[in-house]
Amino acid sequence: MEAKIENIPRVTAFIDEQLEALDCPMKAQMQIDVAIDELFGNISHYAYAPGTGEATVGFDFDEAAGMISVVFSDRGVPFDPLGRIDPDINAPAQERAIGGLGIFLVKKTMDSMEYRYENGKNVLTIKKKI
């Protein structure tokens, strides 16, 4: 679909439908929803700036491990969100760098995050045990 902020509810609804079919705990679903908002939002804002482009969101469930995977891919500007240094959340607000809290929150609430750039695509995978 087009990587636009307006499509975040559509992406979230798609993933929530999959999670509900698996009886995913509400806490985990809410954490995944926040991650979708942050990650799809970042793709929408930055991957194709100042224009727009396509993004793909996929879902997988490894039943044996009880692990869900959500994969975001786009052909935008190469960007590894995991390459950034985590913000110092203990520093006074006026001393903190702007940005980075959303990715930090996603890293803290997911069991794993992986990034790779292959075949001209950014591919970011988040995993959560449910």
CORBELZI-V610003 format. One line per field, one symbol per residue. ss: DSSP state (H for helix, E for strand, C for the rest). burial: I if it has 24 or more other ideal C-beta (glycine too) atoms within 12 Angstrom, else O. A space follows every 10 residues. Layout:
ss=???
burial=???
This chain:
ss=CECCHHHHHH HHHHHHHHHH HCCCCHHHHH HHHHHHHHHH HHHHHHHCCC CCCEEEEEEE EECCCCEEEE EEEECCCCCC HHHCCCCCCC CCHHHCCCCC HHHHHHHHHC CEEEEEEECC EEEEEEEEEC
burial=IOIOOOIIOO IIOIIIOIIO OIOIOOOIIO IIIIIIIIII IIIIIIIOOO OOIOIIIOIO OOOOOOOIII IIIIOIOOIO IIOOOOOOOO OOOOOOOOOO OIIIOIIOII IOIOIOOOOO IIIIIIIIII
